[in-house]
Amino acid sequence: MAKSKKKVETVFLVCEETGDYNYTIRRKPGGEKLKLSKYSPRLRKHTTHAEKKK
């Protein structure tokens, strides 16, 4: 039997203040865009990061 491959896409989390691509995640396609509070090394504090496809 052949295994079915799961569809996974690579998504980048971009800092909304600096515009830097700080994080990469793999997730299933569809759903709402992520907005997470993550650490920004340039600013040295937690900022909002939004999902962006490259």
C-alpha positions in Angstrom: 0.0 0.0 0.0 1.2 3.5 -0.8 1.5 6.0 2.0 -0.4 9.2 1.5 1.8 12.3 1.9 0.5 15.0 4.2 0.5 18.5 2.7 2.7 20.8 4.8 3.7 24.3 3.8 6.6 26.4 5.1 5.6 29.7 6.6 7.8 32.6 7.9 7.0 34.7 10.9 7.9 38.3 10.2 8.4 41.0 12.9 5.9 43.8 12.4 8.2 46.4 13.8 11.5 45.6 12.0 10.3 43.5 9.1 12.9 40.8 9.9 12.2 37.1 9.1 13.0 35.6 12.5 11.1 32.3 12.6 10.2 29.5 10.2 7.4 27.1 10.9 5.8 24.2 9.0 2.0 23.9 9.2 -1.0 22.6 7.3 -2.4 24.9 4.6 -5.6 26.8 5.3 -6.9 28.4 8.4 -6.3 31.9 9.7 -3.0 33.7 9.5 -1.0 33.5 12.7 -0.1 36.5 14.9 2.2 35.5 17.8 4.2 37.4 20.3 7.8 36.2 19.7 11.3 37.4 20.6 13.0 39.9 18.2 16.8 39.7 18.5 17.3 43.1 16.9 15.1 44.9 19.4 15.9 42.5 22.2 12.2 42.3 23.3 9.0 40.5 22.5 7.1 41.9 19.5 4.1 40.7 17.4 5.1 38.5 14.5 2.7 37.8 11.6 2.7 34.9 9.2 4.0 35.5 5.7 4.5 33.1 2.8 7.7 33.6 0.7 
